[in-house]
Amino acid sequence: MSDEHQIKLEYETPRFLQSLFGHEEKELRYLAEKGGVRIVTRDGWLMANGSASGCELVQKVFSDLEEARRNGGEITPRDFRTAVDLVAAGGQGVASLNKIQLVGARGRKPVVARSAHQLEYLNAMVENDVVFGLGPAGTGKTYLAVAMALHLLKNKEISRVILTRPAVEAGEALGFLPGDMKDKVAPYLRPLYDAIDDMLGFEEGEKRIEDGSIEIAPLAYMRGRTLSKAFVILDEAQNTTREQMFMALTRLGEGSRCVITGDVSQIDLKERMTSGLLEAEKALTGVDGVAFNHFDTTDVVRHPVVGRIIEAYDSFRA
């Protein structure tokens, strides 16, 4: 056919080529379908046949993946699909996602964005004092906020990290649960402990909590305080009341920042109670120093089926 085009990409070793698609050759079908091309790979080369635009897509995707790989990034099958989607949409590829690297525990890889929305979120945290991360579960809202906070703490740009969330009760009053107050609120705050353990390791995380440089507490404990040179993360903010949200936002002192995360589709407040997160989004949009970042199911970084489950529920409930 006269409009048939062909490109051939060659690399130094078969293993390097395979690393560009996460060592999963079946993932190449995703790119082939997206570009409407046929792809064949052997040894250290890859060949694509099809339309000019399809071949150009293949070239750009592999150029992006090669840049990311040579900069030290590890390409997973998910990263490969993300690269295809980003390049096909005309945006920057996965190489750009490594622009912000947050220091993790010793011997662990830096934390980086895994999607375009996550990179926008990280940039917003760098450039603004108050940032809202809104979207479904599993999109990295809390995890990236904790990573940014710990990164700034390690670099001594802040003196402490404060992680908080409202303790919305599910049938049992806190006073009737066993143990002291720490035991009573632990189930509500467990996801925050898990994020710290994952990034710092259990021992360093415990040390930071003991010396007070990391504080994890229910939102009620924030009342009456002024938090200076702190990074405050308010998680599950859809379950704050209007008064709680206003109280949390007005705790910030000199040199402090705040990240608020939540999912307005998962409000657990009693009927006729307005979510503080909903009010804040309406009241603060356009305010200087305040940024809103929205995530969707394409940003879900848990098991791939989680994104499909969320989409199915959204469609059903709509």
C-alpha angles and dihedrals in degrees: 000000000000094000093050112119130190135196130183122201119195129194135187096253137012089237093058091051091048090050089061091066097036094261088285109117091186088069088070087074089068091058092042092054093044093052098033092235139125115243127198125179130190131168105323100342139079127199128196127192126189141068122358091247092049093050090047090053091053091049093049094045094052092043088055093046092048091052091049092047095047089050089062101266123142113226116218124189087256090053089052092055090045089054091051092049095046095047093043089053090054095248134118116293133233092284087072091055090070093061091100113047118182118205114245131184120317110283093015127111119259117263112249137172117275097196140025091257091052091052090051088050093052091047090050090054090052094049104036139056096217122034130180119205109195128180148080128319119283098030094115097251097137097030094056092044090053090046092052091047094051091045091055091044092053090049090050092238088128130025100219146009120225118196117189142161135175114265099227106184122228104206099313126082114229091238092063096051116099124257136026123313093277090054092046096054098035095093091055093049099040095105089058092051089049092054092051093047090050094052103034103023123244098278098049090041091054091046091053092048092049094050091048098242087117118041123185115189143145115267093251088069091065095068115115095011131118111209115208126188089358136132107222121196117191107193128193088019093167085079095058120105119232090259093049093051093049090047092051094048093049095052093079116116133184115319094008132131132194134206119191119195130187151133115232090201090067104054111154098181120125119267118285092021113121117224113243088218093060091050093046093053091053095042101042105039107122095018112139112252093020120102131186120206122188125203129194138191092283087069096056107125098184123089108326091243090064091069091050091049091052092049092049092051092046090052093046095048093046 
